[in-house]
Amino acid sequence: MKQPELGRKITELRKAKGLTQEELVEKCNISVRTLQRIETGEVVPRSYTIRTILAALDYDLSTIGENDDTIVRSTIRSLKQYLLLDFDPATSPDFLTRQLNIAWVLGILYFLIGFFEGAAEYFRYKDNTLIFNTTLYVIIKISSLITFIFFQRGFILIGGLFRNYLLRITSFILIFGNMLVIGYDIGSVFYDSIERQFILGSEAVVFGCIGILYGVSLWRLRTSIGSVAKYAGAFEILTGCFFLTIVLSFMGFIMQVPAELFEIIILYKSVDIIKSKQAEGGLA
């Protein structure tokens, strides 16, 4: 439990016991001023102090831990539901197709935004200048991130439906990695940071490795989705290989263009496939 909830809880327990602040501090061997600041939420006490106060109030400390665990579990559960990491394969076809339709539509938007984002990054790297004003640059970056998340949610969904767990994992990692990269890109506009070339090189290596695994996972969809998955996988693997070289990273960005187009087609095609499989009695 964090402040100010902790302070309110201690105040509530003290009053329930009929104790004044002076009477409670005598049991805890702390000052009245310290207790006052804890109860008003001005300070975050040490764990030892919390245990001492709660013991004097005959309150089980583990209950507070359970509350924190419940919040953490609830947050994780909400994240998994939002990213479609935790869903029932028997979910209604309408829900599944709606999510996939959202994914491929926002995939198209992500693809288009990518040209503006790519141009902005090219000139930042080449001339260290922004071709858009700062506000527009941030809007482009945030729009790219949002559309990418919804785009990849579609592949997390497909990965679960077709038991392609590598696809689910790599899609999730790509989302998380993209959040870090875009966060850095936006932050680096406002303050000096580590040498940008070093960061770009590190990004190329990391995303190169992930991209190859992502390509392999897409390739595995060929038996369920068809040859379009094979093409998407092949281009993603090539993209990853070029990124790993660092010096040929620009070729990786070129390879991403057809890769993303094939991925959009995969999502679009999956809508009909899922409907037909649901009509046949489920996804095997």
Protein Blocks (a to p, Z undefined) as FASTA:
>chain_A
ZZfklmmmmmmmmmmnopafklmmmmnopafklmmmmmnopaccdfklmmmmmmmnopaf
klmmmmmmmmmmmmmmmmmmmnopaccfkbcfklmmmmmmmmmmmmmmmmmmmmmmmmmm
mmmmmnopafbdfklmmmmmmmmmmmmmmmmmmmmmmmmmnopaklmmmmmmmmmmmmmm
mmmmmmmmmpccddfklmmmmmmmmmmmmmmmmmmmmmmmmmmnomklmmmmmmmmmmmm
mmmnommmmmmmmmmmmmmmmmmmmmmmmmmmmmmmmmnopaZZ
